[in-house]
């Protein structure tokens, strides 16, 4: 008989698996160390990268949400450089993953190699350029695209004004012919794999069925409780091989089938699985602002299923049509998402600006009281002197009042 997990317990299981509810966030004067930051990467399995920097770049935010104040340099040392513990790859989207996971994505690199000639219709014509780029990197070591480009290399086509050099390097990045060893001003620094990775990682290529099974197991551990769609989305994998991996992992006892009342696909109960090592906490105590690209919320169907929270990022929405703000962060209080806060780090004025703040229906009466210390920690973490509220949104007045009270 399949065990039944209540929706509330499913939320707590999911949040515990993601590292919430274990310890209070660090205070603003005591930064979490490298070991704790590395633990976040290991628990999640990846940190999604995004270029938006209005508050802070997305890959820095999951550690702050779980640990509070920490040294961003500690994460840089883990994710960048030839001796870093992570490597960048197209895992969910562009993301940092622990280096030991690199061989598991050989099947994806093979897929890119197989369809490379169709990637924009230009790769077949640029094989000579790819060979030249490999020679340049072999001779000179890691380089940015801008260090290789020259006046004759015209920027054209639909790829965000990318040059042929940049487009070729990006395809080589997907196929594994080059890796990203660093970022300078957020621009990738490309290197040959042998310049950045241990040889045992380069030469190891598990069969696709084995790689998918291991990736599904990692996703299940990171999610705690999940549907097939959740597990497939974690690494952006096709459903059919994920379904086979679930069958194998269930037979091995790694995944335990469960039912969650209310988790439905149309008129049918949606099958779900619990990782055998998942914690079942009686309560979750936390207050956290989540990146739009945090695994807790990045798969919107799961977010709605777990939290009854409809969320869309509005950075691509014209300003007059935005409802909640340019970079609105979901607000997690205990085991519920109770609001959203649009933040901007105004580094010139040295203040953290709350551009807008909104409460979800049924948000606790003490939401602002619990949020203000998190805002203060966020400002200190960003090296800012204080918090200012613009006033837009139904939660903003309560935040302003609480800031005055604690001033």
C-alpha positions as CSV (number, residue, x, y, z in Angstrom):
1,X,0.0,0.0,0.0
2,X,1.3,3.4,-1.0
3,X,2.0,5.8,2.0
4,X,0.1,9.1,2.1
5,X,2.0,12.3,2.8
6,X,0.0,15.4,3.7
7,X,0.6,18.5,1.7
8,X,2.0,20.3,4.8
9,X,4.4,17.5,5.5
10,X,5.4,17.5,1.8
11,X,6.3,21.2,2.1
12,X,8.4,20.5,5.2
13,X,10.2,17.5,3.6
14,X,11.0,19.6,0.5
15,X,12.3,22.5,2.5
16,X,14.4,20.3,4.8
17,X,15.9,18.6,1.8
18,X,16.9,22.0,0.5
19,X,18.7,22.9,3.7
20,X,16.1,25.0,5.5
21,X,15.2,24.7,9.2
22,X,18.5,23.2,10.4
23,X,20.1,26.3,12.1
24,X,19.5,30.0,12.5
25,X,21.1,32.2,9.8
26,X,24.4,33.8,10.7
27,X,24.3,37.2,12.2
28,X,25.6,40.2,10.3
29,X,28.9,40.2,12.2
30,X,29.7,36.5,11.8
31,X,30.1,35.2,8.3
32,X,29.5,31.6,7.5
33,X,32.6,29.8,6.4
34,X,33.8,28.0,3.3
35,X,32.7,24.6,4.6
36,X,29.1,25.8,5.1
37,X,29.0,27.5,1.7
38,X,30.4,24.3,0.1
39,X,27.7,22.3,1.9
40,X,25.0,24.4,0.2
41,X,26.5,23.5,-3.2
42,X,26.7,19.8,-2.3
43,X,23.2,19.7,-1.0
44,X,21.6,21.5,-4.0
45,X,23.9,19.9,-6.6
46,X,24.0,23.1,-8.6
47,X,23.7,26.9,-8.5
48,X,22.0,28.5,-11.4
49,X,23.7,31.5,-12.9
50,X,22.0,34.6,-14.2
51,X,23.3,38.0,-15.3
52,X,20.9,40.2,-13.4
53,X,22.7,42.1,-10.7
54,X,20.1,44.6,-9.4
55,X,20.2,43.1,-5.9
56,X,22.8,40.3,-6.3
57,X,23.6,37.7,-8.9
58,X,21.5,34.7,-8.6
59,X,24.2,32.1,-7.8
60,X,25.1,33.9,-4.6
61,X,21.6,34.0,-3.2
62,X,20.8,30.4,-2.3
63,X,23.7,30.3,0.2
64,X,22.5,33.6,1.7
65,X,19.0,32.3,2.0
66,X,20.2,29.2,3.9
67,X,23.2,30.6,5.8
68,X,22.7,34.3,6.2
69,X,25.8,36.5,6.0
70,X,28.7,34.8,4.3
71,X,31.8,35.8,2.4
72,X,31.0,35.8,-1.3
73,X,34.7,35.3,-1.9
74,X,34.3,31.9,-0.4
75,X,31.8,30.9,-3.1
76,X,34.1,32.5,-5.7
77,X,36.9,30.3,-4.6
78,X,34.7,27.2,-4.8
79,X,33.3,28.0,-8.2
80,X,36.1,29.8,-10.1
81,X,39.7,29.0,-10.9
82,X,41.5,25.8,-11.9
83,X,41.4,24.5,-8.3
84,X,37.8,25.3,-7.6
85,X,35.5,22.5,-6.5
86,X,32.9,23.4,-9.2
87,X,32.7,23.8,-12.9
88,X,30.2,25.6,-15.0
89,X,28.0,23.7,-17.4
90,X,24.5,23.8,-19.0
91,X,23.0,21.6,-16.3
92,X,19.6,23.1,-15.4
93,X,20.3,26.3,-17.3
94,X,23.9,27.7,-17.0
95,X,24.9,26.5,-13.6
96,X,27.8,25.7,-11.3
97,X,28.0,22.0,-10.5
98,X,30.4,20.0,-8.4
99,X,33.3,18.9,-10.6
100,X,32.7,15.3,-9.9
101,X,29.3,15.6,-11.8
102,X,31.0,16.6,-15.0
103,X,31.2,13.1,-16.5
104,X,27.5,12.6,-15.9
105,X,26.7,15.2,-18.5
106,X,28.6,13.5,-21.3
107,X,25.3,12.3,-22.8
108,X,24.2,16.0,-23.1
109,X,27.5,17.0,-24.6
110,X,27.0,14.2,-27.2
111,X,23.5,15.5,-28.0
112,X,25.0,19.0,-28.6
113,X,27.7,17.5,-30.8
114,X,25.1,15.5,-32.8
115,X,22.9,18.5,-33.5
116,X,25.7,21.1,-33.7
117,X,25.3,21.6,-37.5
118,X,21.8,22.8,-36.9
119,X,22.7,25.2,-34.1
120,X,21.9,28.5,-35.8
121,X,22.9,27.0,-39.2
122,X,26.5,28.1,-38.9
123,X,28.5,25.5,-37.0
124,X,29.3,23.4,-40.1
125,X,30.9,26.5,-41.7
126,X,32.9,27.3,-38.6
127,X,34.9,24.1,-38.0
128,X,38.1,25.8,-39.1
129,X,37.4,28.6,-36.6
130,X,36.8,26.0,-33.8
131,X,40.1,24.3,-34.6
132,X,41.9,27.7,-34.6
133,X,40.3,28.5,-31.2
134,X,41.6,25.3,-29.8
135,X,45.0,26.1,-31.0
136,X,44.8,29.6,-29.5
137,X,43.8,28.3,-26.1
138,X,46.4,25.5,-26.2
139,X,49.1,28.1,-26.9
140,X,48.0,31.0,-24.7
141,X,46.0,29.4,-22.0
142,X,42.5,30.5,-20.8
143,X,41.1,33.5,-22.6
144,X,37.9,35.6,-22.8
145,X,36.1,35.8,-26.2
146,X,36.9,39.6,-26.2
147,X,40.6,38.8,-26.0
148,X,40.4,36.7,-29.1
149,X,38.1,38.8,-31.2
150,X,39.5,41.3,-33.7
151,X,38.2,44.0,-36.0
152,X,37.5,41.6,-38.9
153,X,35.4,39.4,-36.7
154,X,32.1,41.1,-37.4
155,X,29.2,40.9,-34.9
156,X,26.1,39.9,-36.7
157,X,23.0,37.7,-36.6
158,X,20.4,37.1,-33.9
159,X,22.7,35.9,-31.1
160,X,22.6,39.0,-29.0
161,X,25.2,40.7,-31.2
162,X,27.6,37.8,-30.6
163,X,30.6,37.5,-32.9
164,X,31.5,34.3,-34.7
165,X,34.2,33.7,-32.2
166,X,31.8,34.1,-29.3
167,X,29.1,31.9,-30.9
168,X,31.7,29.2,-31.7
169,X,33.1,29.2,-28.2
170,X,29.6,28.9,-26.8
171,X,28.8,25.9,-28.9
172,X,32.2,24.4,-27.9
173,X,31.2,25.1,-24.3
174,X,28.1,23.0,-24.8
175,X,29.9,20.2,-26.5
176,X,32.7,20.1,-23.9
177,X,35.5,21.1,-26.3
178,X,36.1,24.1,-23.9
179,X,35.1,24.7,-20.3
180,X,34.5,27.9,-18.4
181,X,37.3,28.3,-15.9
182,X,36.5,31.8,-14.6
183,X,34.4,34.8,-15.2
184,X,35.8,38.4,-15.4
185,X,33.1,41.1,-15.2
186,X,30.8,38.2,-15.7
187,X,32.4,37.3,-19.1
188,X,33.3,33.7,-19.4
189,X,37.0,32.7,-19.5
190,X,37.3,29.7,-21.8
191,X,39.9,26.9,-21.4
192,X,40.5,23.5,-22.9
193,X,39.3,20.8,-20.5
194,X,42.8,19.5,-19.9
195,X,43.8,22.9,-18.7
196,X,41.0,23.0,-16.0
197,X,39.8,19.5,-15.1
198,X,41.6,16.4,-13.7
199,X,42.2,13.8,-16.4
200,X,40.0,11.2,-14.6
201,X,37.0,13.5,-15.1
202,X,37.7,14.1,-18.8
203,X,38.2,10.4,-19.6
204,X,35.2,9.1,-17.7
205,X,32.0,8.7,-19.7
206,X,29.3,6.6,-18.1
207,X,26.5,5.2,-20.2
208,X,23.6,7.5,-20.6
209,X,21.2,5.2,-18.7
210,X,23.7,5.1,-15.7
211,X,24.3,8.9,-15.8
212,X,20.5,9.7,-15.9
213,X,19.9,7.3,-13.0
214,X,22.5,9.0,-10.9
215,X,21.3,12.5,-11.8
216,X,17.7,11.5,-10.9
217,X,19.0,10.2,-7.5
218,X,20.8,13.4,-6.8
219,X,17.7,15.4,-7.8
220,X,15.5,13.2,-5.5
221,X,17.8,13.8,-2.6
222,X,17.9,17.5,-3.2
223,X,14.1,17.7,-3.6
224,X,13.2,15.3,-0.8
225,X,9.8,14.5,-2.3
226,X,9.0,14.9,-6.0
227,X,7.0,14.0,-9.1
228,X,8.4,12.7,-12.3
229,X,8.1,16.2,-13.8
230,X,10.0,17.7,-10.8
231,X,12.9,15.2,-11.2
232,X,13.1,15.7,-14.9
233,X,13.2,19.5,-14.6
234,X,16.0,19.5,-12.0
235,X,18.6,18.7,-14.7
236,X,16.3,19.5,-17.7
237,X,16.2,15.9,-18.8
238,X,13.7,14.1,-21.1
239,X,10.9,12.4,-19.4
240,X,11.2,8.9,-20.9
241,X,14.8,8.2,-19.6
242,X,13.8,9.8,-16.3
243,X,10.8,7.5,-16.0
244,X,13.1,4.5,-16.5
245,X,15.5,5.8,-13.9
246,X,12.7,6.2,-11.4
247,X,11.7,2.6,-11.9
248,X,15.3,1.4,-11.3
249,X,15.6,3.6,-8.2
250,X,12.3,2.5,-6.8
251,X,13.3,-1.2,-7.3
252,X,16.5,-0.4,-5.5
253,X,14.7,1.2,-2.6
254,X,16.2,4.6,-3.2
255,X,12.8,6.1,-4.1
256,X,9.6,5.3,-2.2
257,X,6.3,5.9,-3.9
258,X,3.9,8.1,-2.0
259,X,0.6,10.0,-2.6
260,X,0.1,13.6,-1.7
261,X,-3.6,14.6,-1.5
262,X,-4.2,17.5,-3.9
263,X,-1.3,16.7,-6.1
264,X,-3.3,16.0,-9.3
265,X,-2.8,16.1,-13.0
266,X,-6.3,16.8,-14.4
267,X,-8.6,14.3,-12.7
268,X,-5.7,11.9,-11.8
269,X,-3.6,11.6,-8.7
270,X,0.0,12.6,-9.7
271,X,2.5,9.9,-8.6
272,X,5.2,11.1,-6.3
273,X,8.3,9.6,-4.7
274,X,10.0,10.2,-1.4
275,X,13.8,9.8,-1.2
276,X,14.6,7.1,1.3
277,X,16.9,9.5,3.3
278,X,14.5,12.4,3.3
279,X,13.8,14.0,6.7
280,X,10.2,14.4,7.9
281,X,10.5,17.4,10.2
282,X,7.6,18.4,12.4
283,X,8.2,22.0,11.7
284,X,10.4,24.4,9.7
285,X,11.6,27.6,11.3
286,X,13.1,30.0,8.8
287,X,12.7,33.4,7.2
288,X,14.4,33.7,3.8
289,X,14.3,35.7,0.5
290,X,14.6,33.3,-2.4
291,X,16.2,33.9,-5.7
292,X,13.9,33.6,-8.7
293,X,16.3,30.8,-9.7
294,X,16.4,29.0,-6.4
295,X,15.5,25.3,-6.7
296,X,12.7,25.8,-4.2
297,X,10.8,28.0,-6.8
298,X,12.5,27.6,-10.2
299,X,10.0,25.0,-11.5
300,X,6.8,27.0,-11.3
301,X,4.4,24.0,-11.4
302,X,6.1,22.6,-8.3
303,X,6.0,26.0,-6.6
304,X,2.2,26.2,-7.2
305,X,1.7,22.6,-6.1
306,X,3.8,22.9,-2.9
307,X,3.0,26.4,-1.8
308,X,-0.1,27.5,-3.8
309,X,2.0,30.4,-4.9
310,X,1.8,31.7,-8.5
311,X,5.1,33.3,-9.4
312,X,6.6,34.8,-12.5
313,X,9.7,36.9,-12.7
314,X,9.0,40.3,-14.4
315,X,12.5,41.3,-15.6
316,X,11.3,40.8,-19.2
317,X,8.0,42.5,-18.6
318,X,7.7,46.2,-19.7
319,X,7.6,48.4,-16.6
320,X,4.0,49.6,-17.0
321,X,2.8,46.0,-17.1
322,X,4.8,44.8,-14.0
323,X,2.6,43.8,-11.1
324,X,5.1,43.0,-8.3
325,X,8.4,44.5,-9.5
326,X,11.5,44.0,-11.6
327,X,13.3,41.6,-9.3
328,X,10.7,40.3,-6.9
329,X,12.0,37.7,-4.5
330,X,9.6,35.1,-2.9
331,X,9.5,35.5,0.9
332,X,9.6,32.2,2.7
333,X,8.4,32.2,6.4
334,X,8.6,28.8,8.0
335,X,7.0,26.4,5.6
336,X,5.0,28.9,3.5
337,X,5.7,31.5,0.9
338,X,3.9,34.5,2.3
339,X,5.0,37.4,0.1
340,X,7.4,38.9,-2.4
341,X,9.9,41.7,-2.1
342,X,11.5,43.6,-4.9
343,X,15.0,44.6,-3.9
344,X,17.7,46.8,-5.3
345,X,21.2,47.3,-4.0
346,X,21.9,51.0,-4.5
347,X,25.6,50.9,-4.1
348,X,26.1,54.6,-4.8
349,X,23.7,55.7,-2.0
350,X,24.8,52.7,0.1
351,X,21.2,51.6,0.9
352,X,19.2,48.5,0.2
353,X,16.0,49.7,-1.5
354,X,12.8,47.8,-1.0
355,X,11.2,48.9,-4.3
356,X,7.9,47.1,-3.4
357,X,6.7,44.5,-1.0
358,X,3.5,42.4,-1.2
359,X,1.9,40.0,1.2
360,X,0.1,36.8,0.1
361,X,-3.4,36.2,1.3
362,X,-3.3,34.7,4.8
363,X,0.3,36.0,5.5
364,X,1.1,36.0,9.3
365,X,0.5,39.2,11.1
366,X,4.1,39.3,12.1
367,X,5.5,39.0,8.6
368,X,7.1,42.4,8.5
369,X,8.5,42.0,12.0
370,X,10.2,38.7,10.9
371,X,11.3,40.1,7.6
372,X,13.1,43.3,8.8
373,X,16.0,41.4,10.4
374,X,16.5,39.6,7.1
375,X,16.6,42.9,5.2
376,X,19.1,44.2,7.7
377,X,21.3,41.2,7.2
378,X,21.0,41.5,3.4
379,X,22.1,45.1,3.5
380,X,25.1,44.3,5.7
381,X,26.0,41.4,3.4
382,X,25.9,43.7,0.5
383,X,28.1,46.2,2.3
384,X,25.3,48.8,2.6
385,X,24.5,51.1,5.5
386,X,20.7,50.6,5.8
387,X,17.3,49.8,4.3
388,X,14.9,52.2,2.6
389,X,11.3,51.4,1.6
390,X,9.9,53.0,-1.5
391,X,6.3,52.4,-0.3
392,X,4.8,50.4,-3.1
393,X,2.9,47.3,-2.2
394,X,0.6,46.3,0.7
395,X,3.4,45.0,2.9
396,X,5.6,48.1,2.6
397,X,3.8,50.2,5.3
398,X,4.3,47.5,7.9
399,X,8.0,47.2,6.9
400,X,8.5,50.9,7.2
401,X,6.8,50.9,10.6
402,X,9.0,48.0,11.8
403,X,12.1,49.7,10.6
404,X,11.2,52.8,12.6
405,X,10.4,50.8,15.7
406,X,13.8,49.0,15.7
407,X,15.8,52.1,14.7
